[in-house]
Amino acid sequence: MSQIEIRTISTLKEIGRFIDFRTELYKDDPCAVPYLFMDERDTLNPKKNPSFQFCEAEYYMAYRDGKAVGRVAAIINHRANEKWGRRNVRFGYFDFIDDIEVSRALIEKVKDYGRQKGMDTIIGPMGFIDMDREGMLIDGFDIMATMHANHNFPYYPQHIEKFGGFEKDNDWVQMLIQVPQEVPEKMAKITKMIGTRYGIKARKLTKNQLLDGGYGHKFFDVLNECYKDLYEYSRLSDEQIDKLLNDYLGIADLNLITFIFDERDTAEGPDGKLIGFGVSFPSFSKALRQTKNGKLFPFGWLHLLRTLKWHNTDTVDLLLIGVLPEYRAKGANAILFDDLIRWYVKYGFTRALTLAMMETNDGVLSAWQYFDAKVVKRLRSYKSPL
């Protein structure tokens, strides 16, 4: 068998091929969706991704007989390493044909990069930050993927297990929730009681309030506080927050984003204190499958617009949930769901798919006790000494 060649990727044209490799690899997988090309390109571009203020990375593609057969990114998040007292090199964007020589060669390249940079452990799949996709799918291959979570063939984890030296580092789960036709009676009662007893209320915010009124940064301050102890989390910088706000608020249906306030705590302003959030988007999975390789032009934007404006999908992606710790025991989560369910029913959503949640995050996982919910996907990150 011919030798595998590993090439370092750097130019924008090469990065385009790096992105397109995955799309081509999964073109016949009925459960895969192409990721949005422009988002992938910007994330991989040091000039566009503010994570490079504290991250460094190299990208590699594997070739055999001149044909691309795999890809991987080697990433070091110095902020996360400093916070957690580790020397980790991450592998991400890891895709390959079913050939153990290819996958092993790519992983060895990441290991070499890590050693050169003084790292002692390889972990992954991971992105630059916690907002990026993380984990390798190990269960739930027959469930439609989303643009917000990794999807891969079943042979991927089989390769990891054959490498030797790798072990489980963390698991995430995704849950499928059947949207009830009305807010569960117990939840509605809790919501009413909490509002009366503690002055905690759900509220919608406008784009101006989020971008110009300071609430966008307040939202991410709460997110940073809620997520600070989660696996490999590193605090988002102001520049990262600005990019996330600009990238997503322009297309968000703000009816599907709920904020909760403690209206009695007016130290931060007359509106009260922002204490929690629930962020959801209509599922873009079917729309992305109708685009050409995840590209918006010439007609890809039309499919996404139909989903955004007319909600022509039965599934909503529940992306982010967070409530400050001191308010969780008061039942503030119920207020989030009480509000969001009403909008899901109005828009005709019958199912909600969560973003990947840590299997040990009991505070979030316990919130689904009121619903017909089940785990449908499991993702895993691995680690190995260098």
VOPAGU-2260 file (C-alpha; in pm, 1 decimal, decimal comma):
REM VOPAGU-2260
SITE   aa  ch    i         X         Y         Z
SITE  MET   A    0       0,0       0,0       0,0
SITE  SER   A    1     130,1     346,7     -90,1
SITE  GLN   A    2     266,1     581,5     173,4
SITE  ILE   A    3      55,4     840,9     353,6
SITE  GLU   A    4     163,8    1200,9     313,6
SITE  ILE   A    5      72,1    1456,4     584,4
SITE  ARG   A    6      57,8    1815,6     461,0
SITE  THR   A    7      38,3    2124,2     678,3
SITE  ILE   A    8    -252,7    2347,8     571,9
SITE  SER   A    9    -218,4    2726,1     581,5
SITE  THR   A   10    -359,2    2917,2     282,1
SITE  LEU   A   11    -726,0    3011,8     252,9
SITE  LYS   A   12    -757,7    2785,8     -51,3
SITE  GLU   A   13    -615,1    2493,0     143,0
SITE  ILE   A   14    -845,2    2567,7     436,1
SITE  GLY   A   15   -1137,4    2554,4     194,3
SITE  ARG   A   16   -1027,1    2204,0      91,7
SITE  PHE   A   17    -984,5    2114,9     459,6
SITE  ILE   A   18   -1350,1    2210,9     521,4
SITE  ASP   A   19   -1482,4    2047,9     205,4
SITE  PHE   A   20   -1312,8    1717,9     285,8
SITE  ARG   A   21   -1562,3    1643,3     561,0
SITE  THR   A   22   -1860,1    1744,7     349,1
SITE  GLU   A   23   -1749,6    1511,0      70,7
SITE  LEU   A   24   -1679,3    1227,3     314,2
SITE  TYR   A   25   -2034,5    1244,7     452,3
SITE  LYS   A   26   -2227,7    1318,5     134,8
SITE  ASP   A   27   -2400,2     978,9     140,4
SITE  ASP   A   28   -2470,3     968,1     515,3
SITE  PRO   A   29   -2845,2    1036,6     558,4
SITE  CYS   A   30   -2794,5    1160,2     916,6
SITE  ALA   A   31   -2504,5    1399,2     849,1
SITE  VAL   A   32   -2539,1    1768,9     777,4
SITE  PRO   A   33   -2274,3    1996,6     623,8
SITE  TYR   A   34   -2154,7    2261,1     862,9
SITE  LEU   A   35   -2193,8    2619,6     748,5
SITE  PHE   A   36   -1886,9    2682,3     531,6
SITE  MET   A   37   -1842,6    3050,0     619,7
SITE  ASP   A   38   -1854,8    2975,8     993,8
SITE  GLU   A   39   -1599,0    2698,7     960,7
SITE  ARG   A   40   -1369,2    2917,9     752,4
SITE  ASP   A   41   -1386,5    3207,8    1000,5
SITE  THR   A   42   -1325,4    2978,8    1298,9
SITE  LEU   A   43   -1011,0    2839,0    1139,8
SITE  ASN   A   44    -882,1    3182,6    1035,5
SITE  PRO   A   45    -657,5    3350,4    1297,9
SITE  LYS   A   46    -756,5    3690,0    1158,0
SITE  LYS   A   47   -1127,7    3622,3    1214,3
SITE  ASN   A   48   -1135,1    3410,6    1530,2
SITE  PRO   A   49   -1058,9    3602,6    1853,8
SITE  SER   A   50    -979,0    3271,4    2025,7
SITE  PHE   A   51    -634,8    3302,5    1869,0
SITE  GLN   A   52    -559,9    3568,3    2130,4
SITE  PHE   A   53    -488,3    3276,4    2363,4
SITE  CYS   A   54    -486,8    2975,2    2129,2
SITE  GLU   A   55    -247,6    2847,4    1866,7
SITE  ALA   A   56    -313,2    2581,2    1607,5
SITE  GLU   A   57    -193,9    2394,1    1301,8
SITE  TYR   A   58    -405,5    2206,7    1046,6
SITE  TYR   A   59    -308,3    1891,0     862,8
SITE  MET   A   60    -446,5    1685,2     577,4
SITE  ALA   A   61    -352,5    1326,9     492,1
SITE  TYR   A   62    -303,2    1225,9     128,1
SITE  ARG   A   63    -249,0     892,6     -40,0
SITE  ASP   A   64    -165,3     881,2    -411,3
SITE  GLY   A   65    -255,4    1249,2    -432,7
SITE  LYS   A   66    -606,1    1198,5    -289,5
SITE  ALA   A   67    -720,1    1351,5      40,2
SITE  VAL   A   68    -800,5    1077,7     292,9
SITE  GLY   A   69    -815,2    1261,3     627,3
SITE  ARG   A   70    -777,5    1584,6     820,6
SITE  VAL   A   71    -710,7    1704,0    1176,3
SITE  ALA   A   72    -639,3    2022,9    1371,5
SITE  ALA   A   73    -385,4    2051,4    1652,6
SITE  ILE   A   74    -498,1    2319,5    1900,4
SITE  ILE   A   75    -350,6    2453,5    2222,7
SITE  ASN   A   76    -577,2    2668,2    2439,8
SITE  HIS   A   77    -330,3    2835,2    2674,3
SITE  ARG   A   78    -603,1    3002,1    2879,7
SITE  ALA   A   79    -773,1    2669,2    2954,8
SITE  ASN   A   80    -439,6    2501,8    3027,8
SITE  GLU   A   81    -348,5    2778,4    3270,7
SITE  LYS   A   82    -686,8    2765,2    3444,3
SITE  TRP   A   83    -687,5    2387,9    3487,6
SITE  GLY   A   84    -313,6    2350,0    3549,6
SITE  ARG   A   85    -258,8    2126,2    3247,9
SITE  ARG   A   86     -41,8    2098,4    2937,2
SITE  ASN   A   87    -292,3    1967,8    2685,3
SITE  VAL   A   88    -280,3    1970,1    2309,8
SITE  ARG   A   89    -623,9    1922,4    2157,2
SITE  PHE   A   90    -713,1    1734,1    1843,4
SITE  GLY   A   91   -1021,2    1850,8    1656,5
SITE  TYR   A   92   -1173,7    1860,0    1309,0
SITE  PHE   A   93   -1075,8    1494,5    1300,1
SITE  ASP   A   94   -1218,8    1315,2     995,4
SITE  PHE   A   95   -1078,2    1025,7     795,8
SITE  ILE   A   96   -1159,4     729,4     576,7
SITE  ASP   A   97   -1187,1     389,1     743,3
SITE  ASP   A   98    -814,1     320,4     738,8
SITE  ILE   A   99    -628,7     287,7    1068,8
SITE  GLU   A  100    -300,8     394,6     907,1
SITE  VAL   A  101    -457,1     727,0     806,7
SITE  SER   A  102    -616,4     806,5    1142,6
SITE  ARG   A  103    -306,3     701,2    1333,6
SITE  ALA   A  104     -78,0     915,0    1115,0
SITE  LEU   A  105    -297,1    1220,2    1178,6
SITE  ILE   A  106    -303,3    1166,0    1555,7
SITE  GLU   A  107      72,7    1113,7    1561,0
SITE  LYS   A  108     113,6    1447,2    1383,3
SITE  VAL   A  109     -88,4    1620,0    1656,4
SITE  LYS   A  110     119,6    1443,5    1921,2
SITE  ASP   A  111     441,3    1564,1    1755,7
SITE  TYR   A  112     306,3    1919,6    1751,3
SITE  GLY   A  113     215,3    1894,5    2118,9
SITE  ARG   A  114     559,6    1766,1    2216,4
SITE  GLN   A  115     728,6    2047,3    2024,4
SITE  LYS   A  116     516,5    2296,0    2220,4
SITE  GLY   A  117     596,4    2141,8    2558,1
SITE  MET   A  118     263,3    1966,5    2611,6
SITE  ASP   A  119     234,1    1631,1    2790,9
SITE  THR   A  120    -121,4    1512,1    2709,2
SITE  ILE   A  121    -340,7    1491,3    2399,3
SITE  ILE   A  122    -718,6    1531,5    2440,6
SITE  GLY   A  123   -1009,3    1549,7    2201,5
SITE  PRO   A  124   -1197,7    1587,5    1988,3
SITE  MET   A  125   -1212,3    1948,8    2105,1
SITE  GLY   A  126   -1239,9    2288,2    1941,6
SITE  PHE   A  127   -1074,6    2612,8    2039,2
SITE  ILE   A  128   -1326,3    2694,1    2314,1
SITE  ASP   A  129   -1629,9    2540,4    2481,9
SITE  MET   A  130   -1865,0    2711,0    2236,4
SITE  ASP   A  131   -1713,5    2498,8    1957,9
SITE  ARG   A  132   -1819,4    2142,7    1884,9
SITE  GLU   A  133   -1655,4    1886,8    2111,4
SITE  GLY   A  134   -1661,6    1513,0    2163,5
SITE  MET   A  135   -1673,8    1213,1    1928,9
SITE  LEU   A  136   -2008,6    1046,7    1866,5
SITE  ILE   A  137   -2009,9     698,6    2021,0
SITE  ASP   A  138   -2385,5     631,6    2023,9
SITE  GLY   A  139   -2679,8     770,2    1826,4
SITE  PHE   A  140   -2541,4     743,8    1474,3
SITE  ASP   A  141   -2890,6     698,0    1328,8
SITE  ILE   A  142   -3029,2    1027,6    1465,0
SITE  MET   A  143   -3019,6    1335,3    1241,4
SITE  ALA   A  144   -2719,6    1551,1    1327,8
SITE  THR   A  145   -2725,7    1922,9    1403,3
SITE  MET   A  146   -2488,2    2199,2    1299,0
SITE  HIS   A  147   -2399,7    2252,3    1665,1
SITE  ALA   A  148   -2266,2    1906,0    1752,2
SITE  ASN   A  149   -2015,1    1661,6    1608,7
SITE  HIS   A  150   -2136,3    1372,6    1396,1
SITE  ASN   A  151   -1915,1    1090,6    1275,2
SITE  PHE   A  152   -1915,6     736,6    1142,7
SITE  PRO   A  153   -1920,7     444,1    1392,7
SITE  TYR   A  154   -1566,8     345,0    1296,1
SITE  TYR   A  155   -1418,4     662,8    1447,5
SITE  PRO   A  156   -1426,2     549,5    1813,8
SITE  GLN   A  157   -1316,5     201,9    1701,8
SITE  HIS   A  158    -997,1     357,9    1566,5
SITE  ILE   A  159    -934,6     548,1    1890,0
SITE  GLU   A  160    -966,6     225,2    2088,1
SITE  LYS   A  161    -716,7      52,5    1855,6
SITE  PHE   A  162    -453,2     325,6    1895,1
SITE  GLY   A  163    -371,7     217,7    2249,5
SITE  GLY   A  164    -308,5     456,7    2536,9
SITE  PHE   A  165    -631,9     652,6    2499,0
SITE  GLU   A  166    -899,7     650,0    2768,5
SITE  LYS   A  167   -1228,9     827,3    2830,2
SITE  ASP   A  168   -1187,6    1182,6    2956,2
SITE  ASN   A  169   -1545,2    1311,4    2944,6
SITE  ASP   A  170   -1889,0    1220,5    2807,4
SITE  TRP   A  171   -2169,1    1443,0    2684,8
SITE  VAL   A  172   -2527,5    1344,4    2609,2
SITE  GLN   A  173   -2792,3    1493,1    2383,6
SITE  MET   A  174   -3155,6    1452,3    2475,2
SITE  LEU   A  175   -3464,8    1448,2    2258,0
SITE  ILE   A  176   -3765,6    1606,0    2426,6
SITE  GLN   A  177   -4122,0    1575,4    2307,0
SITE  VAL   A  178   -4268,6    1924,6    2325,4
SITE  PRO   A  179   -4592,5    1910,1    2528,1
SITE  GLN   A  180   -4903,1    2072,7    2382,3
SITE  GLU   A  181   -4923,5    2293,4    2688,5
SITE  VAL   A  182   -4705,2    2381,4    2985,7
SITE  PRO   A  183   -4715,5    2098,3    3242,2
SITE  GLU   A  184   -4948,4    2195,3    3527,1
SITE  LYS   A  185   -4684,3    2146,5    3797,1
SITE  MET   A  186   -4437,7    2366,6    3608,1
SITE  ALA   A  187   -4696,8    2641,1    3558,4
SITE  LYS   A  188   -4769,5    2639,4    3932,7
SITE  ILE   A  189   -4399,7    2658,1    4020,3
SITE  THR   A  190   -4351,5    2946,2    3778,3
SITE  LYS   A  191   -4637,8    3140,9    3933,9
SITE  MET   A  192   -4520,5    3071,1    4286,8
SITE  ILE   A  193   -4158,8    3171,9    4214,6
SITE  GLY   A  194   -4271,2    3493,9    4052,8
SITE  THR   A  195   -4481,0    3585,9    4354,8
SITE  ARG   A  196   -4238,6    3472,3    4624,1
SITE  TYR   A  197   -3903,6    3577,4    4476,3
SITE  GLY   A  198   -3985,4    3828,3    4204,2
SITE  ILE   A  199   -3820,4    3612,7    3935,7
SITE  LYS   A  200   -3970,4    3668,8    3592,2
SITE  ALA   A  201   -3909,9    3567,0    3230,8
SITE  ARG   A  202   -3845,8    3842,9    2981,6
SITE  LYS   A  203   -3765,0    3893,3    2614,9
SITE  LEU   A  204   -3495,2    4138,7    2513,4
SITE  THR   A  205   -3465,5    4334,0    2191,6
SITE  LYS   A  206   -3164,8    4339,4    1963,0
SITE  ASN   A  207   -3092,5    4698,1    2070,3
SITE  GLN   A  208   -3098,8    4600,8    2436,3
SITE  LEU   A  209   -2856,9    4316,6    2370,2
SITE  LEU   A  210   -2615,9    4500,0    2140,3
SITE  ASP   A  211   -2636,5    4859,9    2257,6
SITE  GLY   A  212   -2795,8    4832,7    2600,1
SITE  GLY   A  213   -2525,5    4611,8    2750,6
SITE  TYR   A  214   -2741,6    4306,4    2807,9
SITE  GLY   A  215   -2547,1    4100,3    2555,7
SITE  HIS   A  216   -2235,6    4121,1    2770,0
SITE  LYS   A  217   -2440,2    4069,5    3088,0
SITE  PHE   A  218   -2578,2    3751,2    2932,0
SITE  PHE   A  219   -2227,7    3619,1    2867,9
SITE  ASP   A  220   -2118,4    3722,9    3218,4
SITE  VAL   A  221   -2391,2    3492,5    3351,1
SITE  LEU   A  222   -2285,2    3221,6    3103,1
SITE  ASN   A  223   -1922,8    3248,0    3213,6
SITE  GLU   A  224   -2030,9    3211,9    3575,5
SITE  CYS   A  225   -2264,4    2917,8    3506,4
SITE  TYR   A  226   -2012,2    2726,5    3294,3
SITE  LYS   A  227   -1686,9    2811,8    3471,2
SITE  ASP   A  228   -1647,6    2469,8    3634,7
SITE  LEU   A  229   -1739,7    2262,5    3329,0
SITE  TYR   A  230   -1489,9    2042,9    3148,8
SITE  GLU   A  231   -1201,5    2239,1    2991,0
SITE  TYR   A  232   -1402,2    2564,0    2998,3
SITE  SER   A  233   -1214,7    2889,5    2949,3
SITE  ARG   A  234   -1374,7    3224,8    3015,1
SITE  LEU   A  235   -1491,9    3413,2    2705,5
SITE  SER   A  236   -1316,5    3740,9    2633,9
SITE  ASP   A  237   -1493,3    4063,2    2534,6
SITE  GLU   A  238   -1377,0    4012,2    2176,7
SITE  GLN   A  239   -1518,9    3660,1    2165,6
SITE  ILE   A  240   -1846,5    3783,3    2312,6
SITE  ASP   A  241   -1872,3    4060,0    2053,6
SITE  LYS   A  242   -1817,8    3809,7    1772,0
SITE  LEU   A  243   -2078,2    3567,0    1906,9
SITE  LEU   A  244   -2331,0    3846,8    1947,6
SITE  ASN   A  245   -2271,1    3981,9    1597,9
SITE  ASP   A  246   -2273,6    3636,6    1436,8
SITE  TYR   A  247   -2591,8    3506,6    1595,0
SITE  LEU   A  248   -2812,9    3796,9    1696,8
SITE  GLY   A  249   -2848,1    3906,4    1336,0
SITE  ILE   A  250   -3027,8    3584,1    1251,5
SITE  ALA   A  251   -3186,7    3490,1    1584,7
SITE  ASP   A  252   -3559,9    3478,4    1644,3
SITE  LEU   A  253   -3558,8    3652,1    1981,4
SITE  ASN   A  254   -3889,5    3490,0    2073,8
SITE  LEU   A  255   -3689,8    3168,1    2108,5
SITE  ILE   A  256   -3442,4    3325,6    2352,0
SITE  THR   A  257   -3564,5    3373,5    2707,4
SITE  PHE   A  258   -3393,7    3562,7    2988,3
SITE  ILE   A  259   -3491,5    3553,0    3351,0
SITE  PHE   A  260   -3449,2    3838,3    3594,3
SITE  ASP   A  261   -3459,9    3885,8    3968,5
SITE  GLU   A  262   -3673,0    4198,5    3958,2
SITE  ARG   A  263   -3621,9    4267,4    4329,0
SITE  ASP   A  264   -3244,1    4297,7    4297,1
SITE  THR   A  265   -3207,8    4640,3    4137,8
SITE  ALA   A  266   -2839,4    4693,0    4220,7
SITE  GLU   A  267   -2751,8    4651,4    3851,2
SITE  GLY   A  268   -3034,9    4871,8    3727,1
SITE  PRO   A  269   -3409,1    4934,8    3751,0
SITE  ASP   A  270   -3493,4    4621,2    3546,5
SITE  GLY   A  271   -3341,1    4391,8    3806,1
SITE  LYS   A  272   -3059,0    4140,4    3789,0
SITE  LEU   A  273   -3012,3    3903,6    3492,4
SITE  ILE   A  274   -2983,6    3557,0    3645,8
SITE  GLY   A  275   -3043,1    3304,6    3367,9
SITE  PHE   A  276   -3107,9    3230,0    3003,0
SITE  GLY   A  277   -3240,2    2975,4    2756,1
SITE  VAL   A  278   -3125,4    3001,4    2394,8
SITE  SER   A  279   -3284,4    2802,5    2112,1
SITE  PHE   A  280   -3294,4    2808,5    1732,6
SITE  PRO   A  281   -3513,1    2625,7    1483,6
SITE  SER   A  282   -3321,7    2322,7    1358,2
SITE  PHE   A  283   -3120,2    2401,1    1044,1
SITE  SER   A  284   -3038,6    2035,9     976,3
SITE  LYS   A  285   -3275,0    1981,7     684,5
SITE  ALA   A  286   -3201,8    2326,3     541,5
SITE  LEU   A  287   -2826,3    2265,7     547,6
SITE  ARG   A  288   -2870,0    1935,8     366,4
SITE  GLN   A  289   -3034,0    2134,3      84,1
SITE  THR   A  290   -2739,1    2370,0      48,6
SITE  LYS   A  291   -2438,7    2303,4    -171,2
SITE  ASN   A  292   -2172,2    2185,4      73,3
SITE  GLY   A  293   -2292,5    2420,3     347,1
SITE  LYS   A  294   -2241,3    2727,8     130,3
SITE  LEU   A  295   -2495,7    3010,4     127,6
SITE  PHE   A  296   -2451,3    3108,2    -236,1
SITE  PRO   A  297   -2610,8    3101,8    -476,1
SITE  PHE   A  298   -2929,7    2960,5    -317,6
SITE  GLY   A  299   -2827,8    2809,6      16,5
SITE  TRP   A  300   -2936,3    3122,2     203,8
SITE  LEU   A  301   -3295,6    3069,1      84,5
SITE  HIS   A  302   -3326,3    2734,2     261,9
SITE  LEU   A  303   -3196,9    2879,2     588,9
SITE  LEU   A  304   -3420,6    3185,5     555,2
SITE  ARG   A  305   -3729,2    2965,6     523,1
SITE  THR   A  306   -3635,0    2792,8     846,4
SITE  LEU   A  307   -3563,9    3118,4    1026,6
SITE  LYS   A  308   -3872,1    3308,3     916,1
SITE  TRP   A  309   -4133,6    3038,7     859,6
SITE  HIS   A  310   -4007,1    2767,0    1096,3
SITE  ASN   A  311   -4055,9    2492,1     838,1
SITE  THR   A  312   -3918,0    2225,1    1070,3
SITE  ASP   A  313   -4074,0    2026,7    1352,9
SITE  THR   A  314   -3754,6    2039,0    1562,4
SITE  VAL   A  315   -3604,0    2315,6    1772,6
SITE  ASP   A  316   -3242,0    2302,9    1890,4
SITE  LEU   A  317   -3211,5    2394,9    2257,4
SITE  LEU   A  318   -2857,5    2528,0    2262,2
SITE  LEU   A  319   -2778,0    2697,9    2590,9
SITE  ILE   A  320   -2935,3    2686,4    2935,5
SITE  GLY   A  321   -2794,1    2854,9    3241,0
SITE  VAL   A  322   -2914,8    2979,0    3578,1
SITE  LEU   A  323   -2689,7    3128,2    3843,3
SITE  PRO   A  324   -2625,5    2865,3    4113,2
SITE  GLU   A  325   -2792,0    3058,1    4394,2
SITE  TYR   A  326   -3120,7    3064,4    4197,6
SITE  ARG   A  327   -3136,4    2702,0    4083,9
SITE  ALA   A  328   -3270,1    2578,8    4417,4
SITE  LYS   A  329   -3551,0    2832,4    4389,5
SITE  GLY   A  330   -3679,1    2659,3    4075,5
SITE  ALA   A  331   -3580,2    2928,9    3827,8
SITE  ASN   A  332   -3534,5    2667,5    3552,4
SITE  ALA   A  333   -3911,1    2616,6    3549,0
SITE  ILE   A  334   -3960,5    2979,0    3444,4
SITE  LEU   A  335   -3738,4    2929,1    3140,3
SITE  PHE   A  336   -3926,7    2626,3    3017,2
SITE  ASP   A  337   -4267,0    2774,8    3094,4
SITE  ASP   A  338   -4190,2    3061,8    2856,2
SITE  LEU   A  339   -4009,5    2864,6    2585,1
SITE  ILE   A  340   -4273,3    2591,3    2564,5
SITE  ARG   A  341   -4540,7    2848,6    2486,0
SITE  TRP   A  342   -4335,5    2970,8    2189,0
SITE  TYR   A  343   -4252,2    2618,1    2072,2
SITE  VAL   A  344   -4621,5    2531,9    2063,8
SITE  LYS   A  345   -4703,9    2856,1    1883,1
SITE  TYR   A  346   -4443,3    2781,6    1615,0
SITE  GLY   A  347   -4550,9    2419,1    1575,7
SITE  PHE   A  348   -4235,5    2255,0    1708,6
SITE  THR   A  349   -4304,1    1903,2    1833,4
SITE  ARG   A  350   -3950,0    1803,9    1929,4
SITE  ALA   A  351   -3654,3    1971,0    2096,5
SITE  LEU   A  352   -3298,0    1841,4    2069,7
SITE  THR   A  353   -3056,5    1964,8    2332,0
SITE  LEU   A  354   -2698,4    2065,8    2276,8
SITE  ALA   A  355   -2449,1    1816,2    2417,3
SITE  MET   A  356   -2454,3    1829,8    2798,7
SITE  MET   A  357   -2199,5    1679,8    3035,3
SITE  GLU   A  358   -2327,1    1350,0    3174,4
SITE  THR   A  359   -2233,1    1470,4    3523,4
SITE  ASN   A  360   -2420,5    1801,1    3498,4
SITE  ASP   A  361   -2707,1    1697,8    3725,0
SITE  GLY   A  362   -2831,4    2054,8    3758,6
SITE  VAL   A  363   -2924,0    2068,8    3388,4
SITE  LEU   A  364   -3012,9    1703,9    3334,3
SITE  SER   A  365   -3261,8    1707,9    3621,9
SITE  ALA   A  366   -3456,2    1983,2    3445,5
SITE  TRP   A  367   -3599,4    1730,0    3199,5
SITE  GLN   A  368   -3788,3    1537,6    3467,6
SITE  TYR   A  369   -4111,3    1716,6    3372,7
SITE  PHE   A  370   -4095,1    1600,7    3010,6
SITE  ASP   A  371   -4104,1    1298,2    2785,3
SITE  ALA   A  372   -3728,0    1301,5    2729,8
SITE  LYS   A  373   -3459,4    1047,2    2649,4
SITE  VAL   A  374   -3089,8    1037,0    2571,5
SITE  VAL   A  375   -3043,8     982,8    2197,1
SITE  LYS   A  376   -2676,8    1066,8    2144,1
SITE  ARG   A  377   -2358,6    1026,7    2343,0
SITE  LEU   A  378   -2026,0    1192,0    2264,5
SITE  ARG   A  379   -1688,7    1128,9    2422,7
SITE  SER   A  380   -1355,1    1301,2    2454,6
SITE  TYR   A  381   -1042,0    1094,6    2498,3
SITE  LYS   A  382    -700,3    1158,3    2647,0
SITE  SER   A  383    -359,2     998,7    2623,9
SITE  PRO   A  384     -14,6    1088,7    2755,5
SITE  LEU   A  385     228,8    1207,0    2493,0
